[in-house]
């Protein structure tokens, strides 16, 4: 069963995890509600699953529920979030 969740519910249910949402609605820069279709704390495994689901959902929002996405502020953000392996 798919259930709509708001951002605080996602943060509580999936702390420090990547979440992918379908049927989502964004309200402002930080508020989002939607159906969590996949979640995983491992970024590589998460994105692999999202790629598999893209043909089915086509429009997917991706968010990270943790507070520390930027691990090394002295390194450009794009380098930190782009897979290099």
KEMIZA-325895 format. One record per residue: residue number from 0; residue in one letter; chain; x, y, z of N, C-alpha, C in turn. Coordinates in steps of 0.1 Angstrom, whole numbers. Layout:
BEGIN
- NUM, A, A, X, Y, Z, X, Y, Z, X, Y, Z
...
***
This chain:
BEGIN
- 0, X, A, 8, -12, 0, 0, 0, 0, 9, 12, 0
- 1, X, A, 6, 21, -9, 14, 34, -10, 7, 45, -2
- 2, X, A, 14, 51, 7, 9, 62, 15, 16, 75, 13
- 3, X, A, 8, 86, 12, 14, 99, 11, 20, 103, 24
- 4, X, A, 32, 108, 24, 39, 113, 36, 44, 127, 34
- 5, X, A, 44, 135, 45, 50, 148, 44, 65, 147, 49
- 6, X, A, 72, 158, 47, 87, 158, 50, 90, 153, 64
- 7, X, A, 84, 159, 74, 87, 154, 88, 84, 140, 90
- 8, X, A, 74, 134, 84, 72, 120, 85, 83, 112, 78
- 9, X, A, 87, 116, 67, 98, 109, 60, 111, 110, 68
- 10, X, A, 114, 121, 74, 126, 122, 82, 126, 113, 94
- 11, X, A, 114, 112, 100, 112, 103, 112, 113, 88, 108
- 12, X, A, 106, 85, 97, 106, 71, 92, 119, 66, 86
- 13, X, A, 126, 75, 79, 138, 71, 72, 150, 80, 75
- 14, X, A, 154, 80, 88, 165, 90, 92, 178, 87, 84
- 15, X, A, 184, 97, 80, 197, 97, 73, 197, 87, 61
- 16, X, A, 186, 88, 53, 185, 79, 42, 181, 88, 29
- 17, X, A, 184, 82, 18, 179, 88, 5, 165, 83, 3
- 18, X, A, 156, 91, -1, 143, 87, -5, 139, 92, -19
- 19, X, A, 131, 84, -26, 126, 88, -39, 111, 88, -38
- 20, X, A, 105, 98, -43, 91, 101, -42, 84, 101, -55
- 21, X, A, 72, 95, -56, 63, 97, -67, 51, 105, -63
- 22, X, A, 43, 109, -72, 31, 117, -69, 34, 128, -58
- 23, X, A, 45, 135, -61, 49, 145, -51, 44, 159, -54
- 24, X, A, 44, 167, -43, 40, 181, -44, 50, 189, -36
- 25, X, A, 56, 199, -42, 66, 207, -35, 59, 220, -32
- 26, X, A, 62, 224, -19, 56, 237, -14, 68, 245, -9
- 27, X, A, 73, 254, -17, 84, 262, -12, 97, 254, -14
- 28, X, A, 108, 259, -8, 121, 253, -10, 123, 240, -2
- 29, X, A, 116, 238, 9, 119, 227, 17, 107, 217, 20
- 30, X, A, 95, 222, 18, 84, 213, 20, 80, 205, 8
- 31, X, A, 78, 192, 11, 74, 183, 0, 66, 172, 6
- 32, X, A, 56, 167, -1, 48, 156, 3, 48, 146, -9
- 33, X, A, 47, 133, -7, 47, 124, -18, 47, 110, -13
- 34, X, A, 47, 100, -22, 47, 86, -19, 62, 81, -20
- 35, X, A, 67, 76, -9, 80, 70, -9, 80, 57, -17
- 36, X, A, 88, 57, -28, 88, 44, -36, 101, 36, -34
- 37, X, A, 111, 43, -28, 123, 36, -25, 131, 44, -15
- 38, X, A, 138, 38, -6, 146, 45, 4, 158, 36, 7
- 39, X, A, 169, 42, 10, 181, 35, 13, 192, 44, 19
- 40, X, A, 199, 40, 29, 210, 49, 34, 222, 49, 25
- 41, X, A, 224, 38, 17, 235, 37, 8, 232, 44, -6
- 42, X, A, 239, 55, -9, 236, 63, -21, 237, 55, -34
- 43, X, A, 247, 47, -35, 250, 39, -47, 238, 29, -49
- 44, X, A, 235, 22, -39, 224, 12, -40, 210, 19, -43
- 45, X, A, 208, 31, -36, 196, 38, -38, 195, 43, -53
- 46, X, A, 205, 49, -58, 204, 54, -72, 203, 42, -82
- 47, X, A, 208, 31, -79, 206, 19, -88, 192, 16, -89
- 48, X, A, 185, 15, -77, 171, 12, -77, 162, 23, -84
- 49, X, A, 166, 35, -82, 159, 46, -88, 159, 45, -103
- 50, X, A, 171, 42, -108, 173, 40, -123, 164, 29, -128
- 51, X, A, 162, 18, -120, 153, 7, -124, 139, 12, -124
- 52, X, A, 135, 21, -115, 121, 25, -114, 117, 36, -124
- 53, X, A, 127, 43, -129, 124, 54, -138, 114, 51, -149
- 54, X, A, 115, 40, -156, 105, 38, -167, 91, 37, -162
- 55, X, A, 89, 32, -150, 76, 30, -144, 70, 44, -139
- 56, X, A, 78, 52, -133, 73, 64, -126, 76, 77, -134
- 57, X, A, 87, 77, -142, 90, 89, -151, 93, 101, -143
- 58, X, A, 85, 105, -133, 88, 118, -126, 90, 114, -111
- 59, X, A, 103, 115, -107, 106, 111, -93, 114, 122, -87
- 60, X, A, 111, 125, -74, 118, 135, -66, 128, 127, -57
- 61, X, A, 140, 132, -56, 150, 126, -47, 154, 136, -36
- 62, X, A, 154, 131, -24, 158, 139, -12, 167, 130, -3
- 63, X, A, 174, 137, 6, 182, 131, 16, 177, 136, 29
- 64, X, A, 173, 127, 39, 166, 131, 51, 176, 135, 62
- 65, X, A, 189, 132, 60, 199, 136, 70, 202, 150, 70
- 66, X, A, 209, 154, 81, 213, 168, 82, 226, 171, 76
- 67, X, A, 235, 161, 74, 248, 164, 69, 251, 158, 55
- 68, X, A, 244, 163, 45, 247, 159, 31, 261, 163, 27
- 69, X, A, 265, 175, 31, 278, 181, 28, 287, 177, 38
- 70, X, A, 295, 166, 36, 305, 161, 45, 317, 170, 47
- 71, X, A, 322, 175, 36, 334, 183, 35, 332, 197, 29
- 72, X, A, 328, 207, 36, 324, 220, 30, 335, 226, 22
- 73, X, A, 348, 222, 24, 359, 228, 17, 360, 222, 3
- 74, X, A, 353, 211, 0, 353, 205, -13, 340, 209, -20
- 75, X, A, 341, 213, -33, 329, 217, -40, 318, 206, -39
- 76, X, A, 306, 210, -37, 294, 201, -35, 293, 191, -47
- 77, X, A, 294, 196, -59, 292, 187, -71, 302, 175, -70
- 78, X, A, 314, 177, -65, 323, 166, -64, 319, 156, -54
- 79, X, A, 312, 161, -43, 308, 152, -32, 296, 144, -36
- 80, X, A, 287, 149, -45, 275, 142, -48, 275, 134, -61
- 81, X, A, 286, 136, -68, 288, 129, -81, 296, 116, -79
- 82, X, A, 290, 104, -83, 298, 92, -82, 310, 92, -91
- 83, X, A, 321, 87, -85, 334, 87, -93, 338, 73, -96
- 84, X, A, 331, 62, -91, 335, 49, -93, 328, 42, -104
***
